[in-house]
Amino acid sequence: MSAGIFAAMPSTHARSGRRRDSSSLPPRHRALRIAMDSPHRLLRTAQGGPCADCGNQVHWHQGIEHQPVCLHPHELPTTAVPELHRWHIGAGIAYPAGDGSPWCRIAHRTLCPAHEPPGPLTEHLVMLRRRLALQTRRLLDDGVFPPPGQHPTGGSRPMPPCRPARPVVDLLGSRHLAARPIEEIRCVARTHRGTRCLNRVLAPRRPHGTWRLTTLLLGRPPVPPAVEIAVYDLGHLAHAEQQRWHAQRCPTHALIPEAADMAREDWEIFDPQLHLQHIATRLPTGQARHRGRA
């Protein structure tokens, strides 16, 4: 099916336009989305869920640059939303502009009571932020939404240890997703006994990577960067050392290129849309805080 056909698709699903008494039914609008876990990019209804900062419901859509975009789940009158804050959905894709209709969408972060507003807001949006703040308070009082680092009853408790099960790794100029924690990545080479090597790629006497926090953009301007992502950076290592990591070989088997592989390297090219659930927003426990750019 051509892209032009999809571009012309409205976000209103067809249904019977009449009640049993023959009176007209208003159209029902349902947002479309790109399935977060689908490599085929099938159009489906928007993925909903609670905001990690305030607990209010949000909708995730795919942006025009394949980045996930977090929007308020309801349409708002265009007159109530400043032009710079307007979004619209076309064929399941979120666009940072209006579409000429009297209704538009808005980024959740603009309304999120856990963040400062990104500038002066209209009275309508100020009232909406207040309603969301009241809803957050209800969720807190009911113990449904404990904020990060706090017990539902209000007492503080230590943050749980952070140890990404599938860490994001900067390697050879690209961002990869590992299949297991860094210290458990195992050499894929075949030993002379016909078994897989038991050594790990992370070797004690070889230079290690550096954990750092960098920004993952969840939307386009005027939406500010919303998420910090923890990345294991190997980009500063020598090219040969990065090649060893990419080939997933221990230092010993890196010197024996003729040794066959017993398994395939299990790196994946990191895609924020497909791998959203693997994004770690804190450095692993015990790691110094380093900042970087995406």
C-alpha positions as CSV (number, residue, x, y, z in Angstrom):
1,M,0.0,0.0,0.0
2,S,1.4,3.4,-1.0
3,A,2.5,6.0,1.6
4,G,0.1,8.4,0.0
5,I,-2.8,6.2,1.0
6,F,-1.6,6.1,4.6
7,A,-1.1,9.8,4.7
8,A,-4.7,10.4,3.8
9,M,-6.0,8.1,6.5
10,P,-8.1,10.0,9.2
11,S,-7.7,9.0,12.8
12,T,-11.5,8.4,13.0
13,H,-12.5,4.7,12.9
14,A,-15.6,3.9,11.0
15,R,-18.7,2.7,12.8
16,S,-22.4,2.8,12.4
17,G,-23.5,6.5,12.3
18,R,-27.0,5.9,13.7
19,R,-28.5,5.0,17.1
20,R,-31.4,2.6,17.3
21,D,-33.8,5.5,17.3
22,S,-32.2,6.7,14.0
23,S,-30.6,9.7,15.6
24,S,-27.0,10.5,14.6
25,L,-24.0,9.4,16.6
26,P,-21.1,11.8,17.0
27,P,-17.8,10.5,15.4
28,R,-15.5,8.7,17.8
29,H,-11.9,9.6,17.5
30,R,-9.2,7.1,18.3
31,A,-5.5,8.0,18.1
32,L,-3.3,5.7,16.0
33,R,0.2,4.7,16.9
34,I,3.1,2.6,15.6
35,A,3.2,-0.6,17.6
36,M,6.2,-0.2,20.0
37,D,7.2,-3.8,19.7
38,S,6.4,-4.4,16.0
39,P,9.2,-4.4,13.4
40,H,6.4,-4.0,10.7
41,R,5.3,-0.6,12.0
42,L,1.7,-1.6,12.0
43,L,-0.8,1.2,12.8
44,R,-2.6,0.6,16.1
45,T,-4.2,2.7,18.8
46,A,-1.9,4.9,20.8
47,Q,0.0,3.1,23.6
48,G,-1.3,4.5,27.0
49,G,0.3,4.3,30.4
50,P,1.0,6.4,33.5
51,C,3.6,9.2,33.5
52,A,6.6,8.1,35.6
53,D,6.8,11.6,37.2
54,C,3.2,12.4,38.0
55,G,1.2,9.2,37.5
56,N,-1.3,10.7,35.1
57,Q,-2.2,8.8,31.9
58,V,-0.3,9.7,28.8
59,H,-0.2,8.4,25.2
60,W,3.0,7.4,23.4
61,H,3.2,8.0,19.6
62,Q,6.0,7.7,17.1
63,G,7.5,11.0,16.0
64,I,8.5,11.9,12.4
65,E,12.1,11.0,13.3
66,H,11.0,7.6,14.8
67,Q,11.4,8.9,18.3
68,P,8.7,8.2,20.9
69,V,6.6,11.3,21.7
70,C,4.6,11.5,24.9
71,L,1.3,13.4,24.5
72,H,-1.6,14.3,26.7
73,P,-4.3,11.7,25.9
74,H,-7.1,14.2,25.0
75,E,-7.6,16.7,22.3
76,L,-7.7,20.4,23.3
77,P,-9.2,23.4,21.6
78,T,-6.6,25.0,19.3
79,T,-7.4,28.4,20.6
80,A,-6.4,27.3,24.1
81,V,-2.9,26.0,23.1
82,P,-0.1,28.4,22.0
83,E,1.0,27.7,18.5
84,L,4.5,26.5,19.6
85,H,2.9,23.8,21.8
86,R,0.5,22.3,19.2
87,W,0.8,18.7,18.0
88,H,-1.4,16.6,15.7
89,I,-1.6,13.0,14.8
90,G,-1.6,11.9,11.2
91,A,-1.7,8.2,10.2
92,G,-0.3,7.4,13.7
93,I,2.6,9.8,13.5
94,A,3.0,12.8,15.8
95,Y,3.8,16.1,14.2
96,P,4.9,19.2,16.2
97,A,2.4,21.6,14.6
98,G,-1.3,22.2,14.1
99,D,-3.2,20.6,11.2
100,G,-5.6,23.5,10.7
101,S,-8.4,21.9,12.6
102,P,-10.1,23.5,15.7
103,W,-8.5,20.7,17.8
104,C,-4.9,19.8,18.6
105,R,-2.8,17.7,21.0
106,I,-0.2,18.9,23.4
107,A,3.0,17.3,24.9
108,H,2.3,15.9,28.4
109,R,5.5,17.5,29.8
110,T,3.9,20.9,29.1
111,L,1.1,20.0,31.5
112,C,2.9,17.6,33.9
113,P,2.7,19.0,37.4
114,A,6.1,17.4,38.3
115,H,7.8,19.8,35.9
116,E,8.0,23.6,35.6
117,P,5.9,24.8,32.6
118,P,8.1,25.7,29.6
119,G,6.8,29.3,29.5
120,P,3.6,31.3,30.0
121,L,0.5,29.2,29.5
122,T,-3.1,30.1,28.7
123,E,-5.7,30.1,31.4
124,H,-7.1,26.9,30.0
125,L,-3.8,25.1,30.3
126,V,-3.1,26.4,33.8
127,M,-6.4,25.0,34.9
128,L,-5.6,21.7,33.3
129,R,-2.3,21.5,35.0
130,R,-4.0,22.1,38.3
131,R,-6.5,19.3,37.6
132,L,-3.6,16.9,36.8
133,A,-1.8,18.0,40.1
134,L,-4.9,17.2,42.0
135,Q,-5.1,13.8,40.4
136,T,-1.5,13.2,41.3
137,R,-2.3,14.0,44.9
138,R,-5.2,11.5,44.9
139,L,-2.9,8.8,43.5
140,L,-0.3,9.6,46.2
141,D,-2.9,9.6,48.9
142,D,-4.3,6.2,47.7
143,G,-0.8,4.7,47.5
144,V,-1.3,4.0,43.8
145,F,1.6,6.2,42.7
146,P,4.6,6.2,44.9
147,P,7.1,8.8,43.4
148,P,10.6,7.7,42.7
149,G,12.6,7.1,45.8
150,Q,9.7,7.4,48.2
151,H,7.4,5.0,50.0
152,P,3.7,5.3,49.3
153,T,3.1,6.5,52.8
154,G,5.5,9.4,52.4
155,G,8.5,8.0,54.1
156,S,11.8,8.0,52.2
157,R,13.6,4.8,51.3
158,P,16.8,4.1,49.3
159,M,16.5,3.9,45.5
160,P,16.7,0.2,44.4
161,P,20.0,-0.8,42.8
162,C,20.3,0.0,39.1
163,R,21.8,-2.8,37.0
164,P,20.5,-2.8,33.4
165,A,19.7,-6.3,32.3
166,R,20.2,-5.2,28.7
167,P,22.5,-2.1,28.7
168,V,22.9,0.4,25.9
169,V,26.4,0.5,24.6
170,D,28.2,3.1,22.4
171,L,30.5,1.1,20.1
172,L,32.2,1.8,16.8
173,G,30.2,5.0,16.3
174,S,26.8,3.3,16.8
175,R,24.6,2.7,19.7
176,H,23.9,-1.0,20.5
177,L,21.7,-3.0,22.8
178,A,23.5,-5.8,24.7
179,A,21.7,-9.1,25.4
180,R,22.9,-9.2,29.0
181,P,24.7,-7.1,31.6
182,I,28.2,-5.9,30.6
183,E,30.1,-8.2,33.0
184,E,28.2,-11.2,31.7
185,I,28.8,-10.8,28.0
186,R,30.6,-14.0,27.1
187,C,33.1,-14.8,24.4
188,V,31.6,-16.5,21.3
189,A,34.7,-18.4,20.2
190,R,35.1,-22.1,20.0
191,T,37.8,-23.7,22.0
192,H,40.1,-26.5,20.9
193,R,37.9,-28.9,22.9
194,G,34.9,-28.0,20.8
195,T,33.1,-26.0,23.5
196,R,32.3,-22.4,23.8
197,C,34.8,-20.2,25.6
198,L,33.9,-19.5,29.2
199,N,35.8,-16.1,29.3
200,R,34.1,-12.8,29.4
201,V,34.6,-10.0,27.0
202,L,35.2,-7.6,29.9
203,A,38.7,-8.4,30.9
204,P,40.3,-7.2,34.1
205,R,43.6,-6.2,32.5
206,R,42.1,-4.4,29.5
207,P,40.7,-0.9,29.4
208,H,37.1,-0.7,30.3
209,G,34.2,1.5,29.1
210,T,32.7,4.4,31.0
211,W,29.1,4.7,32.2
212,R,27.7,8.1,31.4
213,L,24.3,9.8,31.3
214,T,23.3,11.3,28.0
215,T,20.0,12.9,26.8
216,L,17.5,10.9,24.8
217,L,15.1,13.2,23.0
218,L,11.5,12.2,23.4
219,G,10.1,15.0,21.3
220,R,10.9,17.9,19.0
221,P,11.2,21.5,20.0
222,P,9.5,23.2,21.8
223,V,9.3,20.1,23.9
224,P,12.5,20.0,26.1
225,P,14.6,16.9,26.5
226,A,12.7,14.6,28.8
227,V,14.8,11.6,29.6
228,E,18.4,10.8,30.5
229,I,19.7,7.5,29.4
230,A,22.6,5.5,30.9
231,V,25.1,4.4,28.3
232,Y,28.2,2.2,28.6
233,D,30.6,4.2,26.4
234,L,33.3,2.2,24.6
235,G,33.9,4.9,22.0
236,H,37.1,6.2,23.7
237,L,38.9,2.9,23.4
238,A,41.3,2.0,20.5
239,H,39.6,0.9,17.3
240,A,41.0,-2.7,17.7
241,E,39.6,-2.9,21.2
242,Q,36.2,-1.8,20.0
243,Q,36.4,-4.4,17.2
244,R,37.1,-7.0,19.8
245,W,34.0,-6.0,21.7
246,H,31.9,-6.0,18.6
247,A,33.2,-9.4,17.6
248,Q,32.4,-10.5,21.2
249,R,35.7,-12.1,21.9
250,C,37.9,-12.4,24.9
251,P,41.4,-11.0,24.7
252,T,42.8,-14.5,24.1
253,H,40.6,-15.4,21.2
254,A,40.9,-11.9,19.7
255,L,44.5,-12.9,18.9
256,I,43.3,-16.1,17.2
257,P,41.2,-14.9,14.2
258,E,41.2,-18.4,12.7
259,A,39.2,-19.7,15.7
260,A,35.6,-20.4,14.7
261,D,32.6,-19.0,16.5
262,M,30.3,-21.2,18.6
263,A,27.6,-18.6,18.7
264,R,26.6,-15.4,17.0
265,E,27.3,-12.0,18.4
266,D,24.1,-10.9,20.1
267,W,24.2,-7.2,19.7
268,E,21.2,-5.3,18.4
269,I,21.2,-1.8,16.9
270,F,19.6,0.3,19.6
271,D,16.2,1.8,18.5
272,P,14.6,4.0,21.2
273,Q,11.1,3.1,19.7
274,L,11.5,-0.6,19.9
275,H,13.7,-0.8,23.0
276,L,12.0,1.8,25.2
277,Q,11.6,-0.7,28.0
278,H,15.4,-1.2,28.2
279,I,16.2,2.4,28.7
280,A,17.9,2.9,32.1
281,T,17.6,6.5,33.4
282,R,20.2,6.1,36.3
283,L,23.8,5.0,36.4
284,P,24.5,1.5,37.7
285,T,25.1,1.4,41.4
286,G,28.6,2.6,42.4
287,Q,29.3,4.3,39.1
288,A,30.5,7.9,39.0
289,R,28.2,10.4,37.2
290,H,29.4,11.5,33.8
291,R,27.3,13.5,31.4
292,G,27.4,13.5,27.6
293,R,25.4,14.3,24.5
294,A,23.4,11.9,22.5
